[in-house]
Amino acid sequence: MNIRPYGKDDRLYCIALFNSNVPLYFAENELNDFEFWLDGKDQNILAYQNTQKEYFYVLESQGKVVACGGMYLPKNEQRINLVWGMVHQNFHKKGFGSELLKYRLEEAEMFFPLFPLTLDTTQHSSGFFEKFNFTTIKTTENYYAPGLHRIDMVKIK
């Protein structure tokens, strides 16, 4: 297993990861937002106007990209937001998501040791993050799509 920064050659693999997780973990209409994030990474620019730093990683197993995930530091805020974390559906429940999350948590701790971590996810993934001491702070029903609720979570250091 190898975790490394995302590169342009990873784009199609990451889109395949996303598509493998529709409709249970992501709504189909979120693909445009994900591609916009990847556009920023491909052009080596910030994807979001409200950020001052962005990071994105891929996890390879046997030379194949099986997971990806990132984080960003919002402008004028002292928090780190985790984004676009996913594992290809064929590789769920094999520990790849845990390893990539641990890596991102370690990176956040190294770069921004005092900042809390936030994220939004669905009701299908919130239990995974609870295992890493994230706490739900808000639930918005049918946010992403009908039956796909947004769960806002925080991890205080």
N, C-alpha and C positions, 0 to 999 in steps of 0.2 A: 504494500500500500504506500502511495506517495501523494502528499498534499503539496501543491505548488500554486503560484499565482496563475490566474487565467491568462491565456494568450489567444490571439485571433483565430488560430487553428482549432480552438476548442468550441467555437460558436455553434456549429451544427450539432455537436454532441450535447451541449447544454440545452439546445432547443428540443432535442430528442428526450432529454431527461424531463423537461417541462411537460411535453406532450404525453409522456408515459404516466403522468400524474393527474391528467385531466380525465374525468371531472371530480374525482374524490378530493384531491388536495388543492387543486387550482381550478378556477373557472376558465373556460376557453377564451373569454374576452380579456384575460390578463396577459395573454401572449404578447400583445402589442407593447404593454408596459415592460415586460421582460426583455423584449428585443430592443427597446429604447435604452434600457440599462446596459445591455451588451454593446449597443452602438457606442456608448460612452467609453466602455472598456476597449473596444476595437480602435477607437480614435485617440485613445490615451487622454481623454478629457473627462471632466466630471459630468455624469449623466443627469444629476439632479441639481437644479439651481440653488436649492436650499442647503447644499452640503459644502463642507470645506475639505473633506478627505473621504475617499471611497476605496474599498478593498474588495477583491473578488478572487476566490480560490476554486480550484478543481481538485477532486480526489480521484486518483487512478488506482485501479486494481488490475494487475497483470497487463499493464500498458494501456488499459481502456478507461476512459473517463466514465465514472459511475455515479458521481455526486458533484455538486457545486454549491457554493454559498458565499455570501458577502456580508459586508457591514459598512456603515458610513457614520461620519461625525457631522451632525447638523450644524449649520452656521448659528452662532450666538446661543448655543445650548451646550450643556455639559452632560451629554449622554451619548452612548453608542447605540445605533439601531441596527439590528441584524436583519438582513434581507435576502430573499431569493435562495433560501436553503432548500435543497431537494436531493433526493437519491432516486436513480432510475427504479421504476417499479419492480423490475426483475431482481433488484438487489436490496429490497426492503428486508428488514429484520436480520441483517448480517453484520451490524455494528458500524457500517460506513457512516451513517448519519451521526451517530454518537461521536465517532472519531473526528469528523469534520466540525461538529459543534465544539468539541473540546479544543480543537485547534483554534477556532475563531475566538473562543473565550480566552485562551492563553494570549493570543495576539492582542486582543482588546486590553487585557490586564497589563501587558508589556507597554503598549503605546499610551494607554489612558487609564492608569491604575485607580483613579478615584471616581471614575464615571460609572453610573448605573447603566445596565444594558436593557434595551427595550426591543420589542418585536411585535408584529401582528401575524397571526396564523389562523387556522380554522379549528373548529371543534374536533376535527379528526387528528390534529397534530398537537394540540395543547397539552395532552397528557405526557407526550414525549418531553416537552420542555419543562414540565413540572418535575420530572426526574432530575433536572439540573437546577432546581431551586428557583425557577421562574414562577411568578405569581400572577394570576389573572387580575387585571385592574378594570377591565371593561369588556362587555360583550355586546356586539351589534348584530342582531339577527338579520339573515338574508343579505348581508353586505356585499359579498362577492358575486353571489348568484342565489336564486331561490334554494333554500336548504343548506347554503354554505355560509356559515356565520363567521364574523370576524371576532377574534379573541385577542385583545391587547394585553401584553404581558410585560412584566418588569423583573429584573434581577438586581437587587441592591447588593453592593459589595460590602 
